[in-house]
Amino acid sequence: MKAILYEKTKSAKELILRDVKKPIPRNHEVLVRIHASSLNALDYRSMHMGIGIPKKRIFGADIVGVVEECGSHASQFKPGDTVLGDISGCGSGGFAEYVSVPEDVLVSKPADVSDETAVALPVAAVTALQAVRDKAAVQPGLQMLIYGASGGVGTYAVQLATYFGAQVTAVCSAQNISEARSLGAREVIDYALEDITASDRKFDRIIAINGTIPLSAYRKILAPHGIYVMVGGSLRQIFTAIFLGPFLSTGSRKFRALTAKPNRKDLGFVMELVAAGELRVVIDRKYPLEQASDAMRYIGEGHARGKVIITM
């Protein structure tokens, strides 16, 4: 089968199209013929920093495809079923024609949801859900600031915060302002024109996605009883949030860092919202499998508007 392998030399880190052995499903695994995958910031960070590289050197946490074969003890799906899931917890492998994974990481895809729409959900939408609903404990009427509202996670965070009743102020670049408004943001700020952290405004909830602004700046605009949630970012930012968060969480204000985890129930929930028309998937670009390296390079530039899809 064809697969995109991570290869590191003394001078470069590359993604190369190779022929590799087709996997065989064991026990509770199913073999999925992949229709599409999608890229996430975690893929680029792993490749760029050289840490967290998948054991088989094949990136791709999000997959959608058709079950082709079942292991001897697999019982939840049958050949011909269309499934999707976040396979980051079992080695990734989405940038390939086939993957064999435990069946309990997958869910069924509704027939009326396209493959490309479905594969944009597992990591990004579930991360946004866990940030907004769980870590930020969103409630109707709260003033919520979402900094980094135009990327894969950000586009979902704006919609989910609005769905749960928050009044959303989104921060993004000028070219994404109209998109953020269409997703439900009550107010949209161009970060190049206005530094929201230098204002005298207060927000009940703040979600910072892959941002560069220090925690001390966010602390100035976090309301009493407010909650700040960091989603992604550089290793330095993440460690700062983890280690300094408890010290900054004085009184009733809380500083939290999200470590999103694959969750079938959460994936099923966001899929239901998509099927019902309550959640819209924003897709920026699509690349064929052989151009996965170009797709990764584009993600690394940090200007993706929504999701970037890999098609087989």
Backbone hydrogen bonds, N-H to C=O, Kabsch-Sander energy under -0.5 kcal/mol:
donor,donor_aa,acceptor,acceptor_aa,energy
3,A,18,R,-2.3
4,I,95,F,-2.8
5,L,3,A,-0.7
5,L,16,I,-3.0
6,Y,57,R,-2.7
7,E,14,E,-3.0
9,T,12,A,-3.2
14,E,7,E,-3.3
16,I,5,L,-2.8
16,I,14,E,-0.5
18,R,3,A,-3.2
20,V,1,M,-2.7
20,V,18,R,-0.6
29,E,26,R,-3.0
30,V,101,V,-2.4
31,L,69,E,-3.2
32,V,30,V,-0.6
32,V,99,V,-3.2
33,R,31,L,-0.5
33,R,66,V,-3.0
34,I,32,V,-0.9
34,I,97,E,-1.9
35,H,64,V,-2.9
36,A,64,V,-1.7
37,S,310,I,-2.8
38,S,62,D,-0.7
39,L,308,V,-2.3
43,D,40,N,-1.2
44,Y,40,N,-1.3
45,R,41,A,-2.8
46,S,42,L,-2.1
47,M,43,D,-2.2
48,H,44,Y,-3.2
49,M,45,R,-2.5
50,G,46,S,-1.4
51,I,46,S,-1.0
57,R,54,P,-2.0
59,F,57,R,-0.6
62,D,38,S,-0.7
63,I,85,G,-2.0
64,V,36,A,-1.7
65,G,83,V,-2.4
66,V,33,R,-2.0
67,V,81,D,-2.9
68,E,31,L,-3.3
69,E,31,L,-1.2
71,G,29,E,-3.0
73,H,27,N,-1.9
74,A,27,N,-0.9
74,A,71,G,-1.1
80,G,67,V,-3.0
81,D,78,K,-2.2
83,V,65,G,-2.8
83,V,81,D,-0.5
84,L,107,V,-2.2
85,G,63,I,-1.8
86,D,105,V,-0.6
87,I,61,A,-3.3
87,I,85,G,-0.7
90,C,87,I,-1.4
91,G,88,S,-1.0
92,S,87,I,-2.6
94,G,60,G,-2.0
95,F,59,F,-2.5
96,A,94,G,-1.7
97,E,2,K,-2.1
99,V,32,V,-1.6
101,V,30,V,-2.0
101,V,99,V,-0.5
103,E,28,H,-2.6
105,V,102,P,-1.6
106,L,103,E,-1.5
107,V,84,L,-2.5
109,K,82,T,-2.4
113,V,110,P,-1.5
114,S,112,D,-0.5
118,A,114,S,-2.6
119,V,115,D,-2.6
120,A,117,T,-0.9
121,L,118,A,-1.8
125,A,121,L,-1.6
126,V,121,L,-1.1
126,V,122,P,-0.5
127,T,123,V,-2.3
128,A,124,A,-2.3
129,L,125,A,-2.3
130,Q,126,V,-2.5
131,A,127,T,-2.0
132,V,128,A,-2.8
133,R,129,L,-2.5
134,D,129,L,-0.8
135,K,130,Q,-2.6
136,A,131,A,-2.3
138,V,132,V,-1.8
141,G,165,G,-3.1
142,L,139,Q,-1.7
144,M,142,L,-0.7
144,M,167,Q,-2.6
145,L,205,R,-2.8
146,I,144,M,-0.5
146,I,169,T,-2.7
147,Y,145,L,-0.6
147,Y,207,I,-2.7
148,G,146,I,-0.6
148,G,171,V,-2.1
149,A,171,V,-2.1
152,G,306,G,-0.5
155,T,151,G,-2.4
156,Y,152,G,-0.8
157,A,153,V,-2.6
158,V,154,G,-2.3
159,Q,155,T,-1.2
160,L,156,Y,-3.0
161,A,157,A,-2.6
162,T,158,V,-1.9
163,Y,159,Q,-2.6
164,F,160,L,-2.2
165,G,162,T,-1.5
166,A,161,A,-2.6
167,Q,142,L,-3.3
168,V,166,A,-0.8
169,T,144,M,-3.0
170,A,168,V,-0.5
170,A,187,E,-3.0
171,V,146,I,-2.4
172,C,189,I,-2.2
176,N,173,S,-1.5
177,I,174,A,-1.3
180,A,176,N,-2.3
181,R,177,I,-2.1
182,S,178,S,-2.1
183,L,179,E,-1.3
184,G,181,R,-1.5
185,A,180,A,-1.9
186,R,168,V,-1.7
187,E,168,V,-1.7
189,I,170,A,-3.1
191,Y,172,C,-1.9
191,Y,189,I,-0.7
193,L,190,D,-1.7
194,E,190,D,-1.9
196,I,194,E,-0.9
198,A,195,D,-1.8
199,S,196,I,-1.3
203,F,221,I,-2.6
204,D,143,Q,-1.3
205,R,143,Q,-2.0
206,I,227,I,-2.3
207,I,145,L,-2.9
208,A,206,I,-0.5
208,A,229,V,-2.5
209,I,147,Y,-2.9
209,I,207,I,-0.6
210,N,208,A,-0.6
210,N,231,V,-2.9
217,A,214,P,-0.9
218,Y,214,P,-1.4
219,R,215,L,-2.3
220,K,216,S,-0.9
220,K,217,A,-0.5
221,I,217,A,-0.6
221,I,218,Y,-1.1
222,L,218,Y,-0.5
222,L,219,R,-0.8
223,A,203,F,-2.7
223,A,221,I,-0.6
226,G,223,A,-2.2
227,I,204,D,-1.9
228,Y,254,K,-3.0
229,V,206,I,-2.9
230,M,256,R,-2.7
231,V,208,A,-3.1
232,G,230,M,-0.5
232,G,258,L,-0.5
238,I,234,S,-2.6
239,F,235,L,-2.7
240,T,236,R,-2.1
241,A,237,Q,-2.6
242,I,238,I,-2.4
243,F,239,F,-2.8
244,L,240,T,-2.9
245,G,240,T,-0.6
245,G,241,A,-1.2
247,F,244,L,-0.5
248,L,244,L,-2.5
249,S,245,G,-1.7
250,T,248,L,-2.6
253,R,250,T,-1.7
254,K,226,G,-2.4
256,R,228,Y,-2.9
258,L,230,M,-2.9
260,A,258,L,-0.6
267,L,263,N,-2.4
268,G,264,R,-2.6
269,F,265,K,-1.9
270,V,266,D,-2.3
271,M,267,L,-2.1
272,E,268,G,-1.9
273,L,269,F,-1.8
274,V,270,V,-2.1
275,A,271,M,-2.6
276,A,272,E,-1.8
277,G,274,V,-1.4
278,E,273,L,-2.7
279,L,273,L,-1.1
283,I,281,V,-0.6
284,D,282,V,-0.5
284,D,307,K,-3.1
285,R,307,K,-0.9
287,Y,309,I,-2.7
289,L,311,T,-1.5
291,Q,288,P,-2.0
292,A,289,L,-1.8
295,A,291,Q,-1.9
296,M,292,A,-2.5
297,R,293,S,-2.1
298,Y,294,D,-2.2
299,I,295,A,-2.2
300,G,296,M,-2.1
301,E,297,R,-0.8
301,E,298,Y,-0.8
302,G,299,I,-1.6
303,H,298,Y,-0.6
306,G,150,S,-1.6
306,G,304,A,-0.9
307,K,282,V,-3.1
309,I,285,R,-2.6
310,I,37,S,-2.9
311,T,287,Y,-2.8
311,T,309,I,-0.5
312,M,35,H,-2.1
